[in-house]
Amino acid sequence: MNWFENEEFWREFFPALFPAECFSQAEEQVSQILALTNCGGQSVLDLCCGPGRHALAFARRGFKVTGVDLSPYLLFRAQERASLLGVSVEWVMEDMRHFHTKNAFDLACNMTKSFGYFEDETENLSVLRNVWESLKSGGTFLIDTVGKEIFARKWQSVFSTDYSDGSVLLQRSQVRDDWCRVSNDWILLKKDRFHRFTYQHSIYAGRELKERLLAIGFEEVQLFGDLKGAPYGMDATRLIAVARK
């Protein structure tokens, strides 16, 4: 079983991965996405939507939104929150290597380091190809991740995070495959219990990500250092790629 198919991982680490404040932050992030992409359409794809943070923020603005994720648990949490907010989103349980709907969306987003799950790079490229096919002509794709340059600058092999409920998350990271992949060992301590999982993901330099998007067929790719549109330079906090079909 691949790590991202393990429902226990998403259940146990949900509070650490999706703290309450990240839902309120999504509202501002969606405003920044709309300004950065200059999206003029109404149909939005949130790929690897998780519990629906950004999908719901788009829907509250009146967009027609499709949220795609492989985890039944995360989609359940997304629908639960949608019901509380009284908004409608099309939730689709599907592997991002396979999901595509030809010429369906004006805007597609892949947020918070949800690209690069697969060790076989051809599978990561298939995700980009699926998005390209799913966008309308002139549509825009935004990827939000941590660039290799940022990762190297802020590298820590071991660090911990304390949470308000008293739990502690220990994270240990190891670079693999000539700085192409990162292996992460997470240990969550909850009172007298602990949960341990290992997951891996690919990391990309700005140029590497841009070249992949252009090779798939995107006409124009711009890189930014955050969702506000800062340059992708020494002060970048994120790698934001905006690709236009």
DOFI-73645 format. One record per residue: chain; residue in one letter; x, y, z of N, C-alpha, C, O in turn. Coordinates in steps of 0.2 Angstrom, whole numbers. Layout:
BEGIN
A, a, X, Y, Z, X, Y, Z, X, Y, Z, X, Y, Z
...
//
This chain:
BEGIN
A, m, 4, -6, 0, 0, 0, 0, 4, 6, 0, 9, 7, 4
A, n, 3, 11, -4, 6, 17, -4, 4, 21, 2, -1, 21, 4
A, w, 9, 26, 4, 7, 29, 10, 1, 34, 10, -3, 34, 15
A, f, 0, 37, 4, -6, 41, 3, -12, 37, 3, -18, 40, 3
A, e, -12, 31, 2, -18, 27, 2, -20, 24, 9, -25, 21, 10
A, n, -16, 26, 14, -17, 23, 21, -22, 28, 24, -20, 33, 26
A, e, -28, 26, 25, -33, 30, 29, -31, 31, 36, -33, 37, 39
A, e, -27, 27, 39, -25, 28, 46, -21, 34, 46, -21, 38, 51
A, f, -17, 35, 41, -12, 41, 41, -16, 47, 41, -15, 52, 45
A, w, -21, 48, 37, -25, 54, 37, -29, 55, 43, -30, 60, 45
A, r, -32, 49, 46, -36, 50, 52, -32, 52, 58, -34, 57, 61
A, e, -26, 49, 59, -22, 50, 65, -19, 57, 65, -18, 60, 70
A, f, -17, 59, 58, -13, 65, 58, -17, 71, 56, -14, 76, 54
A, f, -24, 70, 55, -28, 75, 53, -27, 82, 57, -26, 87, 54
A, p, -27, 82, 64, -26, 88, 68, -19, 91, 66, -19, 98, 66
A, a, -14, 88, 65, -8, 91, 63, -7, 93, 56, -4, 99, 55
A, l, -10, 90, 52, -10, 92, 45, -15, 98, 43, -14, 102, 39
A, f, -21, 98, 47, -26, 102, 45, -29, 106, 52, -34, 105, 53
A, p, -24, 110, 55, -27, 113, 61, -32, 118, 59, -33, 120, 53
A, a, -36, 120, 64, -42, 125, 63, -40, 131, 59, -44, 133, 54
A, e, -34, 134, 60, -32, 140, 57, -31, 140, 50, -32, 144, 46
A, c, -30, 133, 47, -28, 133, 40, -35, 134, 36, -34, 135, 30
A, f, -40, 133, 39, -47, 134, 35, -48, 141, 35, -50, 143, 29
A, s, -47, 145, 40, -48, 152, 39, -42, 155, 34, -44, 160, 31
A, q, -36, 153, 34, -31, 155, 30, -33, 154, 23, -31, 158, 18
A, a, -37, 148, 21, -39, 147, 14, -43, 152, 11, -42, 153, 5
A, e, -47, 156, 15, -51, 161, 12, -46, 167, 9, -47, 169, 4
A, e, -41, 169, 13, -37, 174, 10, -33, 171, 5, -31, 174, 0
A, q, -31, 165, 5, -27, 162, 0, -30, 161, -7, -28, 162, -12
A, v, -37, 160, -7, -41, 160, -13, -41, 167, -16, -41, 167, -22
A, s, -42, 172, -12, -42, 179, -14, -35, 180, -18, -35, 183, -23
A, q, -30, 178, -15, -23, 179, -18, -23, 175, -25, -20, 177, -29
A, i, -25, 169, -25, -25, 164, -31, -29, 168, -36, -27, 168, -42
A, l, -35, 170, -35, -39, 174, -40, -35, 180, -43, -36, 181, -49
A, a, -32, 184, -38, -28, 190, -41, -22, 188, -45, -21, 191, -50
A, l, -19, 182, -43, -13, 180, -46, -14, 177, -53, -10, 178, -58
A, t, -19, 173, -53, -21, 170, -60, -25, 174, -64, -26, 173, -70
A, n, -29, 179, -62, -33, 183, -65, -39, 179, -69, -40, 180, -74
A, c, -41, 175, -65, -46, 170, -67, -53, 173, -69, -56, 177, -65
A, g, -55, 172, -75, -61, 176, -77, -67, 171, -78, -73, 173, -79
A, g, -66, 164, -77, -71, 159, -78, -74, 158, -71, -73, 161, -66
A, q, -78, 152, -71, -82, 150, -66, -81, 143, -63, -84, 141, -58
A, s, -78, 139, -67, -77, 132, -65, -70, 131, -62, -65, 133, -66
A, v, -69, 128, -57, -63, 127, -53, -62, 120, -51, -67, 116, -49
A, l, -56, 117, -52, -54, 110, -50, -49, 111, -44, -44, 114, -45
A, d, -51, 108, -39, -46, 108, -33, -44, 101, -33, -47, 96, -30
A, l, -37, 100, -35, -35, 93, -36, -31, 91, -29, -27, 95, -27
A, c, -32, 85, -27, -30, 84, -20, -33, 89, -15, -29, 92, -11
A, c, -39, 89, -15, -43, 94, -11, -43, 93, -3, -44, 97, 1
A, g, -41, 87, -1, -41, 85, 6, -48, 86, 9, -53, 84, 6
A, p, -48, 90, 15, -54, 91, 18, -58, 97, 15, -63, 100, 18
A, g, -56, 100, 9, -60, 105, 6, -58, 112, 7, -63, 116, 6
A, r, -53, 113, 10, -51, 120, 13, -52, 125, 7, -56, 130, 8
A, h, -49, 124, 2, -49, 129, -4, -55, 128, -8, -58, 133, -11
A, a, -57, 122, -9, -63, 121, -13, -69, 124, -10, -73, 127, -14
A, l, -70, 124, -4, -76, 127, 0, -75, 135, -1, -80, 138, -1
A, a, -69, 138, 0, -68, 145, -1, -70, 147, -8, -73, 153, -8
A, f, -68, 143, -13, -70, 145, -20, -78, 145, -20, -81, 149, -23
A, a, -81, 139, -17, -88, 139, -18, -92, 144, -15, -97, 146, -17
A, r, -89, 147, -9, -92, 152, -5, -92, 159, -10, -96, 163, -8
A, r, -88, 159, -14, -88, 165, -19, -92, 164, -25, -92, 168, -30
A, g, -95, 158, -25, -100, 157, -31, -97, 153, -37, -100, 152, -42
A, f, -91, 150, -36, -88, 146, -41, -91, 139, -42, -93, 137, -36
A, k, -91, 136, -47, -93, 129, -48, -87, 125, -47, -82, 125, -51
A, v, -87, 121, -42, -81, 118, -39, -81, 111, -39, -86, 108, -37
A, t, -76, 108, -42, -75, 100, -41, -69, 99, -37, -63, 101, -38
A, g, -70, 95, -31, -64, 93, -27, -63, 86, -28, -67, 82, -27
A, v, -56, 85, -29, -54, 78, -31, -49, 75, -26, -44, 79, -24
A, d, -50, 70, -23, -46, 67, -18, -47, 59, -18, -52, 57, -19
A, l, -41, 56, -16, -42, 48, -15, -44, 46, -9, -46, 40, -8
A, s, -44, 50, -4, -46, 48, 3, -53, 48, 5, -56, 54, 5
A, p, -56, 43, 6, -63, 43, 8, -64, 47, 15, -69, 51, 16
A, y, -60, 47, 19, -60, 50, 26, -60, 58, 25, -64, 62, 27
A, l, -55, 60, 21, -54, 67, 19, -60, 70, 16, -62, 76, 17
A, l, -63, 66, 11, -69, 69, 7, -75, 69, 12, -79, 73, 11
A, f, -75, 64, 17, -81, 64, 22, -80, 71, 26, -85, 74, 27
A, r, -74, 72, 28, -73, 79, 32, -75, 85, 28, -78, 90, 30
A, a, -73, 84, 21, -75, 90, 17, -82, 91, 16, -85, 97, 16
A, q, -86, 85, 15, -93, 86, 14, -96, 88, 20, -101, 92, 20
A, e, -94, 86, 26, -96, 88, 33, -96, 95, 33, -101, 98, 36
A, r, -90, 98, 32, -89, 105, 32, -94, 109, 27, -96, 115, 29
A, a, -94, 106, 21, -99, 110, 16, -106, 110, 18, -109, 115, 17
A, s, -108, 105, 22, -115, 105, 24, -116, 110, 30, -121, 114, 30
A, l, -111, 111, 34, -111, 116, 39, -111, 123, 36, -115, 128, 39
A, l, -108, 124, 31, -107, 131, 28, -113, 132, 23, -114, 138, 21
A, g, -116, 127, 21, -122, 127, 16, -120, 129, 9, -123, 133, 6
A, v, -114, 126, 7, -112, 127, 0, -111, 120, -3, -111, 115, 0
A, s, -111, 120, -10, -112, 114, -14, -105, 114, -18, -103, 118, -21
A, v, -102, 108, -17, -96, 106, -21, -97, 99, -24, -99, 95, -20
A, e, -94, 98, -30, -94, 91, -32, -88, 88, -30, -82, 89, -31
A, w, -89, 83, -25, -83, 79, -22, -82, 72, -26, -87, 69, -28
A, v, -76, 71, -28, -75, 65, -33, -69, 61, -29, -64, 64, -28
A, m, -70, 55, -28, -65, 51, -25, -61, 47, -31, -64, 43, -34
A, e, -55, 50, -32, -52, 47, -38, -44, 48, -37, -42, 53, -34
A, d, -40, 44, -40, -33, 45, -40, -31, 50, -45, -34, 50, -51
A, m, -27, 55, -43, -25, 61, -48, -21, 58, -54, -21, 62, -58
A, r, -19, 52, -54, -15, 50, -60, -20, 48, -65, -18, 47, -71
A, h, -27, 47, -63, -32, 45, -68, -37, 50, -69, -40, 50, -74
A, f, -38, 55, -65, -44, 59, -65, -42, 64, -71, -37, 68, -71
A, h, -47, 65, -76, -47, 70, -81, -54, 71, -84, -57, 66, -85
A, t, -56, 77, -85, -62, 79, -88, -61, 84, -94, -59, 89, -92
A, k, -61, 82, -100, -58, 86, -105, -62, 93, -106, -68, 93, -106
A, n, -57, 98, -106, -60, 105, -107, -65, 107, -102, -70, 110, -104
A, a, -64, 105, -96, -70, 107, -91, -69, 113, -87, -74, 115, -84
A, f, -63, 115, -85, -61, 120, -80, -58, 126, -83, -53, 126, -87
A, d, -59, 131, -79, -56, 138, -81, -50, 138, -77, -45, 142, -79
A, l, -50, 135, -71, -44, 136, -66, -43, 129, -62, -48, 126, -60
A, a, -37, 127, -62, -36, 121, -58, -30, 123, -53, -26, 127, -54
A, c, -31, 120, -47, -26, 122, -41, -24, 115, -38, -28, 110, -37
A, n, -18, 115, -36, -15, 109, -33, -11, 112, -27, -5, 115, -28
A, m, -14, 112, -21, -11, 116, -15, -7, 112, -10, -8, 106, -9
A, t, -3, 116, -7, 1, 114, -1, 4, 107, -2, 3, 102, 2
A, k, 9, 107, -6, 14, 102, -7, 10, 95, -9, 12, 90, -6
A, s, 5, 95, -13, 2, 89, -15, 4, 87, -22, 0, 82, -24
A, f, 9, 89, -24, 12, 86, -31, 18, 83, -30, 22, 86, -26
A, g, 20, 78, -33, 26, 74, -32, 26, 68, -28, 31, 66, -25
A, y, 20, 65, -27, 19, 59, -22, 22, 53, -25, 24, 49, -21
A, f, 23, 53, -32, 25, 46, -35, 32, 45, -36, 35, 50, -39
A, e, 35, 40, -34, 42, 39, -35, 44, 38, -43, 49, 40, -45
A, d, 39, 35, -47, 40, 35, -54, 38, 42, -57, 32, 44, -57
A, e, 43, 45, -60, 42, 52, -62, 37, 52, -68, 34, 57, -69
A, t, 36, 47, -71, 31, 47, -77, 24, 48, -74, 20, 50, -77
A, e, 23, 45, -68, 17, 46, -65, 15, 53, -63, 9, 55, -63
A, n, 20, 56, -60, 19, 64, -59, 18, 68, -65, 14, 72, -65
A, l, 21, 66, -70, 20, 69, -77, 13, 68, -79, 10, 72, -82
A, s, 10, 62, -78, 4, 60, -80, -2, 65, -76, -7, 66, -79
A, v, 0, 67, -70, -4, 71, -66, -5, 78, -70, -10, 81, -71
A, l, 1, 80, -72, 1, 87, -76, -2, 86, -82, -6, 91, -84
A, r, -2, 81, -86, -5, 80, -92, -13, 80, -91, -16, 82, -95
A, n, -15, 76, -86, -22, 76, -85, -25, 83, -83, -30, 84, -86
A, v, -21, 87, -80, -24, 94, -78, -24, 98, -85, -29, 101, -86
A, w, -19, 97, -89, -19, 101, -95, -25, 99, -99, -28, 103, -102
A, e, -27, 92, -100, -32, 90, -103, -39, 93, -100, -44, 94, -104
A, s, -39, 93, -94, -45, 95, -90, -47, 103, -91, -52, 105, -89
A, l, -42, 107, -92, -43, 114, -93, -46, 116, -100, -44, 113, -105
A, k, -50, 121, -99, -52, 124, -106, -46, 128, -109, -41, 129, -106
A, s, -47, 129, -115, -42, 133, -119, -41, 140, -115, -47, 143, -114
A, g, -35, 142, -114, -34, 148, -110, -35, 147, -102, -34, 152, -99
A, g, -36, 141, -100, -37, 140, -93, -30, 140, -89, -25, 140, -93
A, t, -30, 141, -83, -24, 142, -79, -24, 136, -74, -28, 134, -70
A, f, -17, 134, -72, -16, 129, -67, -11, 132, -62, -6, 135, -64
A, l, -13, 132, -56, -8, 134, -51, -6, 129, -46, -10, 125, -43
A, i, 1, 128, -45, 4, 123, -41, 7, 127, -35, 11, 132, -36
A, d, 5, 125, -29, 8, 128, -23, 12, 122, -19, 9, 118, -17
A, t, 19, 123, -19, 23, 118, -16, 29, 121, -13, 30, 128, -12
A, v, 34, 117, -10, 40, 120, -7, 46, 118, -12, 47, 112, -13
A, g, 49, 123, -15, 54, 122, -20, 60, 119, -17, 61, 120, -11
A, k, 64, 116, -21, 70, 113, -19, 75, 118, -16, 78, 117, -11
A, e, 75, 124, -19, 79, 129, -16, 77, 131, -9, 82, 132, -5
A, i, 71, 132, -8, 68, 134, -1, 70, 128, 4, 72, 129, 10
A, f, 68, 122, 2, 69, 116, 6, 77, 116, 8, 78, 114, 14
A, a, 81, 117, 4, 88, 116, 5, 90, 122, 10, 94, 121, 15
A, r, 88, 128, 9, 89, 134, 13, 87, 133, 21, 90, 135, 25
A, k, 81, 130, 21, 78, 129, 28, 79, 122, 31, 75, 120, 35
A, w, 83, 118, 28, 84, 111, 30, 85, 110, 37, 89, 113, 40
A, q, 81, 105, 40, 82, 103, 47, 80, 95, 46, 75, 93, 44
A, s, 85, 91, 49, 84, 84, 48, 79, 82, 54, 76, 77, 53
A, v, 79, 85, 59, 74, 83, 65, 71, 89, 68, 75, 94, 69
A, f, 64, 90, 69, 61, 95, 72, 55, 93, 75, 52, 88, 73
A, s, 52, 96, 80, 46, 94, 83, 41, 100, 83, 43, 106, 83
A, t, 35, 98, 84, 29, 103, 84, 25, 101, 90, 22, 96, 91
A, d, 23, 106, 95, 18, 105, 100, 12, 108, 98, 11, 113, 95
A, y, 6, 104, 100, -1, 106, 98, -5, 108, 105, -3, 105, 110
A, s, -10, 112, 104, -14, 114, 110, -17, 108, 114, -18, 109, 120
A, d, -18, 102, 110, -21, 97, 114, -16, 93, 118, -18, 88, 121
A, g, -10, 95, 118, -4, 92, 122, -1, 87, 117, 4, 84, 120
A, s, -3, 85, 111, 1, 80, 107, 7, 84, 104, 8, 90, 104
A, v, 12, 80, 102, 18, 82, 100, 20, 78, 93, 19, 72, 93
A, l, 22, 82, 88, 24, 78, 82, 31, 79, 81, 34, 85, 81
A, l, 35, 73, 80, 42, 73, 79, 43, 71, 71, 40, 67, 69
A, q, 47, 75, 68, 48, 74, 61, 55, 73, 59, 59, 77, 61
A, r, 57, 68, 56, 63, 67, 54, 63, 66, 46, 60, 62, 43
A, s, 68, 70, 43, 68, 70, 35, 75, 67, 33, 80, 69, 36
A, q, 75, 64, 27, 81, 62, 24, 80, 63, 16, 75, 61, 13
A, v, 85, 66, 14, 86, 67, 6, 88, 61, 3, 92, 58, 5
A, r, 84, 59, -3, 86, 53, -7, 87, 55, -14, 85, 60, -16
A, d, 89, 50, -18, 90, 50, -25, 92, 57, -28, 89, 60, -32
A, d, 98, 59, -25, 102, 65, -28, 98, 71, -27, 97, 75, -32
A, w, 94, 72, -21, 90, 78, -20, 84, 78, -24, 82, 84, -26
A, c, 82, 72, -26, 75, 72, -30, 69, 70, -26, 64, 72, -27
A, r, 71, 66, -20, 65, 64, -16, 67, 65, -9, 73, 66, -7
A, v, 62, 66, -5, 63, 67, 3, 59, 61, 6, 53, 60, 5
A, s, 62, 58, 11, 58, 53, 15, 57, 56, 22, 62, 58, 25
A, n, 51, 56, 24, 49, 59, 30, 46, 54, 35, 42, 50, 34
A, d, 49, 54, 41, 47, 49, 46, 43, 53, 52, 46, 58, 55
A, w, 37, 52, 53, 33, 56, 57, 31, 52, 63, 28, 46, 62
A, i, 32, 54, 69, 30, 51, 75, 25, 56, 79, 27, 61, 81
A, l, 19, 54, 80, 14, 58, 84, 13, 55, 91, 11, 49, 91
A, l, 15, 59, 96, 14, 57, 103, 7, 60, 105, 7, 66, 106
A, k, 3, 55, 108, -3, 57, 111, -4, 54, 117, -6, 48, 118
A, k, -3, 58, 123, -3, 55, 129, 1, 49, 130, 7, 49, 130
A, d, -3, 43, 131, 1, 37, 132, 2, 33, 125, 3, 27, 126
A, r, 0, 36, 120, 0, 32, 113, 5, 36, 108, 6, 42, 109
A, f, 7, 32, 103, 11, 35, 98, 9, 32, 91, 7, 26, 91
A, h, 9, 36, 86, 8, 33, 79, 14, 35, 75, 16, 41, 75
A, r, 16, 31, 71, 22, 32, 67, 21, 30, 59, 18, 25, 58
A, f, 22, 35, 55, 21, 34, 48, 27, 37, 44, 30, 41, 46
A, t, 29, 33, 38, 34, 36, 34, 31, 38, 27, 27, 33, 24
A, y, 32, 43, 25, 30, 45, 18, 35, 48, 14, 40, 51, 17
A, q, 35, 48, 7, 40, 51, 3, 37, 56, -2, 31, 55, -4
A, h, 40, 60, -5, 38, 65, -10, 44, 67, -14, 49, 68, -11
A, s, 43, 69, -20, 48, 72, -24, 48, 80, -23, 43, 83, -21
A, i, 54, 83, -24, 55, 90, -23, 58, 93, -30, 62, 89, -33
A, y, 56, 99, -32, 58, 101, -38, 61, 108, -37, 58, 112, -33
A, a, 66, 110, -41, 68, 117, -41, 63, 120, -46, 60, 117, -49
A, g, 63, 127, -45, 59, 131, -49, 59, 129, -57, 54, 128, -60
A, r, 65, 129, -59, 67, 128, -66, 64, 121, -68, 61, 120, -73
A, e, 65, 116, -64, 63, 109, -65, 55, 108, -66, 53, 105, -70
A, l, 52, 112, -61, 45, 112, -62, 42, 115, -68, 38, 113, -71
A, k, 45, 121, -69, 43, 125, -75, 44, 121, -82, 40, 121, -86
A, e, 50, 117, -82, 51, 114, -88, 47, 108, -89, 45, 106, -95
A, r, 44, 105, -84, 39, 99, -84, 33, 102, -87, 30, 99, -91
A, l, 31, 108, -84, 24, 111, -86, 24, 113, -94, 20, 112, -97
A, l, 30, 116, -96, 31, 117, -103, 31, 111, -107, 28, 111, -113
A, a, 34, 106, -105, 35, 100, -109, 28, 97, -110, 27, 93, -115
A, i, 23, 97, -105, 17, 94, -106, 13, 98, -111, 8, 95, -114
A, g, 14, 105, -112, 10, 108, -117, 8, 115, -115, 5, 119, -119
A, f, 9, 117, -109, 7, 124, -106, 11, 129, -110, 17, 128, -111
A, e, 7, 134, -112, 10, 139, -116, 15, 144, -113, 20, 147, -115
A, e, 13, 146, -106, 17, 150, -102, 17, 148, -95, 12, 146, -93
A, v, 23, 149, -92, 23, 147, -85, 27, 152, -81, 32, 154, -83
A, q, 24, 155, -76, 27, 160, -72, 28, 157, -65, 24, 153, -62
A, l, 34, 159, -62, 35, 157, -55, 35, 162, -50, 37, 168, -52
A, f, 32, 161, -44, 32, 166, -39, 34, 163, -32, 35, 157, -31
A, g, 36, 168, -28, 39, 166, -21, 34, 165, -16, 35, 163, -10
A, d, 28, 167, -17, 22, 167, -13, 16, 168, -17, 16, 170, -22
A, l, 10, 167, -13, 3, 168, -17, 2, 176, -18, -3, 178, -21
A, k, 6, 180, -15, 5, 187, -16, 8, 190, -23, 8, 195, -25
A, g, 12, 185, -26, 16, 187, -32, 23, 189, -31, 25, 192, -36
A, a, 26, 188, -26, 33, 190, -25, 37, 186, -30, 36, 180, -31
A, p, 43, 189, -32, 48, 185, -36, 50, 178, -33, 51, 178, -27
A, y, 51, 173, -37, 54, 167, -34, 62, 168, -34, 66, 166, -38
A, g, 64, 171, -28, 71, 172, -27, 73, 170, -20, 70, 165, -17
A, m, 78, 174, -17, 81, 172, -11, 76, 172, -5, 77, 169, 0
A, d, 71, 177, -6, 67, 177, 0, 60, 173, -1, 55, 174, 3
A, a, 60, 169, -6, 54, 165, -7, 52, 161, -2, 57, 158, 1
A, t, 46, 160, 0, 43, 156, 5, 40, 150, 3, 39, 145, 6
A, r, 38, 150, -4, 34, 145, -7, 37, 145, -14, 39, 150, -17
A, l, 35, 139, -18, 36, 139, -25, 29, 139, -28, 26, 134, -27
A, i, 27, 144, -31, 21, 145, -34, 22, 145, -42, 25, 149, -45
A, a, 19, 140, -45, 19, 140, -53, 12, 141, -55, 7, 138, -53
A, v, 12, 146, -60, 6, 148, -63, 7, 146, -71, 11, 150, -74
A, a, 3, 141, -73, 4, 139, -80, -3, 140, -84, -8, 138, -82
A, r, -2, 143, -90, -8, 144, -94, -8, 140, -100, -3, 139, -104
A, k, -14, 137, -102, -15, 133, -107, -16, 137, -114, -17, 134, -119
//
